[in-house]
Amino acid sequence: MGPVSLEKIIALQKRAAYIRNICILAHVDHGKTTLADCLISNNGIISNRLVGKLRYLDSREDEQIRGITMKSSAISLHYKDGEEEYLINLIDSPGHVDFSSEVSTAVRLCDGCIIVVDSVEGVCPQTQAVLRQAWLENIRPVLVINKIDRLITELKLSSLEAHSHLQKLLEQVNAVTGSLFTSKVLEERAEKDTASDVPSETVDADQVYDWSAGLEETDDSHLYFSPDQGNVVFASAIDGWGFTIDHFAQLYSQKVGIKASVLLKTLWGDYYLNTKAKKIMKGAQRILIYVAMSLQCVLGYGEESPTKCK
């Protein structure tokens, strides 16, 4: 996307229904500001070569000297989705625990958030804090697993090992979300029991000790991060790329003769592709579809892939 004129931005500011406030949340040094640079360069404001070096939203001198974000900063970006055009007010917030008040303020201003997690470091204390903050403010998060390139350049993982590593990372993030959900249900149950004011001697013994009552009846599947739900992005912000499994479902649907909707449901999980029969099979007896179609292409394992990444 090329540079956007000031007149265009002003025109979009008058269409409130097409304005979105989005903040970037993460632990310190997980790549928030670099991701912001990448998005800013996509609007032609800075050069692609300056991504991760300029730290455009770190406008204070002390931020540039220390190399960390200390104050929340915002910028308006143009985004086009098909025929619709949006104005994204992007807020880059600090990742250090000392500036958590800045994060709280940023979250309360936003409609949604981007939670960035380093693919190698995984879930850190401030990651848990920002997940909780987003939960409390009831804003919809998108997970960006950043620095995917480190799996190769530093950990030297094979494509299958990288897939396993990413699965464990997602489990860590979802464990935090699960604990937040459980706490909410138990709090609501306690409030309900208190409001009903039922004498303890009239309550059945099984009910007293069944702490999980209410959890099974509540559908919480939409709360968790999963690539097949479209709320997980794999990226390397410093290199200027990122993808969801939807990208590869569209890319390979014609190449392998399988509908994109089917690929989207099976790209992440215990499935493999039988290339001769052009069928998706259950079970990891072969190379997993996600490994073959995504990781092997992106991370340079093309020689193992049954198809070429083009």
C-alpha positions as CSV (number, residue, x, y, z in Angstrom):
1,M,0.0,0.0,0.0
2,G,1.4,3.4,-1.0
3,P,1.4,6.7,0.8
4,V,-1.9,8.1,1.8
5,S,-2.7,11.8,1.5
6,L,-3.7,13.9,4.5
7,E,-7.0,14.7,2.8
8,K,-7.8,11.0,2.7
9,I,-7.1,10.6,6.4
10,I,-9.3,13.7,7.2
11,A,-12.1,12.3,5.1
12,L,-11.9,9.0,6.9
13,Q,-12.0,10.7,10.3
14,K,-15.5,11.9,9.5
15,R,-16.8,8.3,9.1
16,A,-17.1,7.1,12.7
17,A,-18.4,3.7,11.7
18,Y,-15.2,3.0,9.9
19,I,-12.8,4.0,12.6
20,R,-11.1,1.4,14.8
21,N,-8.9,2.0,17.8
22,I,-6.3,-0.8,18.2
23,C,-3.5,-1.1,20.7
24,I,-0.4,-3.3,20.7
25,L,0.3,-5.1,23.9
26,A,3.3,-7.3,24.9
27,H,6.1,-8.0,27.3
28,V,9.1,-5.8,26.9
29,D,11.3,-6.6,23.8
30,H,8.8,-8.9,22.2
31,G,8.5,-6.7,19.1
32,K,5.7,-4.2,19.7
33,T,7.4,-1.1,18.3
34,T,9.0,-3.1,15.4
35,L,5.5,-4.4,14.5
36,A,4.2,-0.8,14.7
37,D,7.1,0.3,12.4
38,C,6.1,-2.5,9.9
39,L,2.5,-1.3,9.8
40,I,3.5,2.3,9.5
41,S,5.8,1.5,6.6
42,N,2.9,-0.3,4.9
43,N,1.3,3.2,4.7
44,G,4.4,4.6,3.1
45,I,5.2,6.9,6.0
46,I,8.6,5.3,6.6
47,S,10.9,3.1,4.4
48,N,10.8,-0.7,4.8
49,R,14.5,-0.5,5.4
50,L,13.9,1.5,8.6
51,V,11.6,-1.0,10.2
52,G,12.9,-1.9,13.7
53,K,15.6,0.7,13.5
54,L,13.7,4.0,13.5
55,R,11.2,3.1,16.2
56,Y,8.9,5.7,14.8
57,L,6.5,5.8,17.7
58,D,9.2,6.1,20.3
59,S,9.3,9.9,19.8
60,R,10.9,10.8,23.2
61,E,14.6,11.2,23.5
62,D,14.9,8.9,26.5
63,E,12.9,6.2,24.7
64,Q,15.4,6.3,21.8
65,I,18.3,6.2,24.2
66,R,17.0,3.3,26.4
67,G,15.5,1.4,23.5
68,I,12.2,0.8,25.2
69,T,8.7,2.4,25.0
70,M,7.9,4.5,28.0
71,K,4.8,6.4,26.9
72,S,1.8,5.2,24.8
73,S,1.9,6.8,21.3
74,A,-0.7,6.8,18.6
75,I,-0.8,7.2,14.8
76,S,-3.7,7.0,12.3
77,L,-3.3,4.5,9.5
78,H,-5.3,3.7,6.4
79,Y,-6.5,0.2,5.8
80,K,-8.4,-1.2,2.9
81,D,-10.4,-4.4,3.1
82,G,-11.9,-5.1,-0.3
83,E,-14.1,-2.2,-1.1
84,E,-14.3,-0.9,2.4
85,E,-11.7,1.6,3.8
86,Y,-10.9,2.0,7.5
87,L,-9.0,4.4,9.7
88,I,-7.0,2.5,12.2
89,N,-5.8,4.5,15.2
90,L,-2.9,2.4,16.3
91,I,-1.6,2.8,19.9
92,D,1.9,1.5,20.8
93,S,2.0,0.9,24.6
94,P,5.0,0.2,26.9
95,G,5.9,-3.4,27.7
96,H,7.8,-2.8,30.9
97,V,6.0,-3.4,34.2
98,D,7.0,0.1,35.5
99,F,4.7,1.7,32.9
100,S,1.7,-0.5,33.3
101,S,-0.5,2.5,34.0
102,E,0.1,3.6,30.4
103,V,-1.1,0.1,29.2
104,S,-4.3,0.4,31.3
105,T,-5.1,3.8,29.7
106,A,-4.4,2.6,26.2
107,V,-6.6,-0.5,26.6
108,R,-9.6,1.5,27.8
109,L,-9.5,3.6,24.6
110,C,-9.5,0.7,22.2
111,D,-11.9,-1.5,20.4
112,G,-9.4,-4.4,20.1
113,C,-5.8,-5.2,20.7
114,I,-2.9,-7.0,19.2
115,I,-1.0,-9.2,21.7
116,V,2.5,-9.9,20.6
117,V,4.5,-12.9,22.0
118,D,8.1,-13.7,21.2
119,S,8.1,-17.2,19.6
120,V,11.2,-18.2,21.6
121,E,10.6,-16.5,25.0
122,G,7.0,-17.4,25.1
123,V,4.5,-16.2,27.8
124,C,6.3,-13.8,30.2
125,P,4.9,-12.0,33.3
126,Q,3.8,-8.9,31.4
127,T,2.2,-11.1,28.7
128,Q,-0.1,-12.5,31.4
129,A,-0.7,-8.9,32.7
130,V,-1.8,-7.6,29.3
131,L,-4.0,-10.7,28.7
132,R,-5.7,-10.0,32.0
133,Q,-6.1,-6.3,31.2
134,A,-7.7,-7.0,27.8
135,W,-10.0,-9.5,29.5
136,L,-11.1,-7.1,32.2
137,E,-11.8,-4.4,29.6
138,N,-13.7,-6.9,27.4
139,I,-11.8,-6.1,24.2
140,R,-11.2,-8.6,21.5
141,P,-7.5,-9.7,21.2
142,V,-5.6,-11.0,18.2
143,L,-2.4,-13.0,19.0
144,V,0.7,-12.3,17.0
145,I,3.5,-14.9,17.5
146,N,6.5,-12.8,16.5
147,K,10.1,-13.5,15.7
148,I,9.3,-16.8,14.0
149,D,12.7,-16.5,12.3
150,R,14.4,-17.2,15.6
151,L,13.2,-20.7,15.6
152,I,15.6,-21.3,12.7
153,T,18.4,-18.8,13.3
154,E,18.8,-19.4,17.0
155,L,17.0,-22.7,18.1
156,K,17.9,-24.5,14.8
157,L,14.5,-26.4,14.9
158,S,13.3,-28.6,12.2
159,S,9.9,-27.8,10.7
160,L,8.1,-30.5,12.8
161,E,9.9,-29.3,15.9
162,A,8.9,-25.7,15.2
163,H,5.3,-26.8,14.8
164,S,5.4,-28.6,18.2
165,H,7.1,-25.5,19.8
166,L,4.3,-23.3,18.5
167,Q,1.6,-25.6,19.7
168,K,3.1,-25.5,23.2
169,L,3.3,-21.7,23.1
170,L,-0.4,-21.5,22.1
171,E,-1.2,-23.8,25.0
172,Q,0.6,-21.5,27.4
173,V,-1.4,-18.5,26.2
174,N,-4.7,-20.3,26.3
175,A,-3.9,-21.5,29.8
176,V,-3.8,-17.9,30.9
177,T,-7.1,-17.3,29.2
178,G,-8.6,-20.4,30.7
179,S,-7.6,-19.3,34.2
180,L,-9.3,-15.9,33.6
181,F,-12.5,-17.6,32.4
182,T,-12.5,-20.0,35.4
183,S,-12.1,-17.2,37.8
184,K,-14.9,-15.2,36.3
185,V,-17.3,-18.2,36.4
186,L,-16.5,-19.0,40.0
187,E,-16.9,-15.3,41.0
188,E,-20.3,-15.2,39.3
189,R,-21.3,-18.4,41.1
190,A,-20.2,-17.1,44.5
191,E,-22.2,-13.9,43.9
192,K,-25.2,-15.9,42.9
193,D,-25.0,-18.1,46.0
194,T,-24.6,-15.1,48.2
195,A,-27.6,-13.3,46.6
196,S,-29.8,-16.4,47.0
197,D,-29.0,-16.6,50.7
198,V,-29.7,-20.3,50.9
199,P,-28.8,-21.8,54.3
200,S,-25.8,-24.1,54.1
201,E,-27.6,-27.0,55.8
202,T,-30.1,-27.2,52.9
203,V,-27.5,-27.5,50.2
204,D,-26.6,-30.9,48.9
205,A,-23.1,-32.2,49.9
206,D,-22.2,-32.8,46.3
207,Q,-23.0,-29.1,45.4
208,V,-20.8,-27.8,48.3
209,Y,-17.7,-29.5,47.0
210,D,-18.4,-29.3,43.3
211,W,-16.2,-26.2,42.6
212,S,-16.4,-26.8,38.8
213,A,-20.2,-26.5,38.7
214,G,-21.2,-24.0,36.0
215,L,-17.9,-24.5,34.0
216,E,-19.1,-27.3,31.8
217,E,-22.4,-25.6,30.9
218,T,-20.7,-22.4,29.6
219,D,-19.3,-22.4,26.1
220,D,-15.8,-20.8,26.2
221,S,-14.4,-22.0,22.9
222,H,-14.6,-18.6,21.3
223,L,-12.3,-17.1,24.0
224,Y,-9.2,-19.1,23.0
225,F,-6.6,-18.5,20.4
226,S,-6.5,-21.0,17.6
227,P,-5.1,-20.5,14.0
228,D,-8.3,-22.0,12.5
229,Q,-10.4,-19.3,14.2
230,G,-8.4,-16.6,12.5
231,N,-7.2,-14.9,15.6
232,V,-3.5,-16.1,15.4
233,V,-0.9,-14.5,13.2
234,F,2.6,-15.9,12.7
235,A,5.1,-13.1,11.9
236,S,8.6,-11.7,11.8
237,A,8.0,-8.0,12.1
238,I,11.7,-7.1,11.6
239,D,11.5,-8.9,8.2
240,G,8.2,-7.3,7.3
241,W,6.1,-10.5,6.9
242,G,3.3,-12.3,8.6
243,F,0.6,-14.9,7.7
244,T,-2.5,-16.7,9.0
245,I,-3.4,-20.2,7.9
246,D,-6.2,-18.6,5.8
247,H,-3.4,-17.3,3.5
248,F,-2.1,-20.8,2.8
249,A,-5.6,-22.3,2.5
250,Q,-6.3,-19.9,-0.3
251,L,-2.9,-20.4,-1.8
252,Y,-3.0,-24.2,-1.9
253,S,-6.7,-24.8,-2.5
254,Q,-6.4,-24.9,-6.3
255,K,-2.9,-26.4,-6.3
256,V,-3.9,-29.5,-4.3
257,G,-7.6,-29.7,-5.5
258,I,-9.2,-29.2,-2.1
259,K,-11.6,-26.5,-1.1
260,A,-10.1,-23.6,0.8
261,S,-12.8,-24.0,3.5
262,V,-11.8,-27.6,4.1
263,L,-8.1,-26.7,4.2
264,L,-8.8,-23.9,6.7
265,K,-10.4,-26.4,9.2
266,T,-7.6,-28.9,8.9
267,L,-4.4,-26.8,8.4
268,W,-3.9,-26.6,12.1
269,G,-4.2,-29.9,13.9
270,D,-3.4,-33.6,13.7
271,Y,-4.0,-33.9,9.9
272,Y,-1.8,-34.8,7.0
273,L,-2.3,-34.6,3.2
274,N,-2.3,-37.8,1.1
275,T,-1.1,-36.1,-2.1
276,K,-1.8,-39.2,-4.3
277,A,-5.4,-39.5,-3.3
278,K,-5.8,-35.8,-2.7
279,K,-7.4,-36.4,0.6
280,I,-6.9,-35.1,4.1
281,M,-6.3,-37.9,6.6
282,K,-6.5,-37.9,10.4
283,G,-3.4,-38.8,12.4
284,A,0.2,-37.7,12.3
285,Q,1.7,-40.7,10.4
286,R,3.0,-38.2,7.8
287,I,4.1,-34.6,7.7
288,L,1.4,-32.5,9.1
289,I,-0.5,-30.2,6.7
290,Y,0.5,-27.0,8.6
291,V,4.2,-28.1,8.6
292,A,4.1,-29.0,4.9
293,M,2.2,-26.0,3.6
294,S,3.3,-23.3,5.9
295,L,6.4,-23.8,8.0
296,Q,8.4,-25.6,5.4
297,C,7.7,-22.7,2.9
298,V,8.2,-19.8,5.3
299,L,11.2,-21.2,7.2
300,G,13.0,-22.6,4.2
301,Y,12.3,-26.3,4.3
302,G,11.0,-26.5,0.8
303,E,12.9,-29.7,0.0
304,E,10.6,-31.6,2.5
305,S,7.4,-30.1,1.2
306,P,5.2,-32.0,-1.3
307,T,4.3,-28.7,-3.0
308,K,6.3,-25.6,-3.8
309,C,5.6,-22.4,-1.9
310,K,4.6,-19.9,-4.6
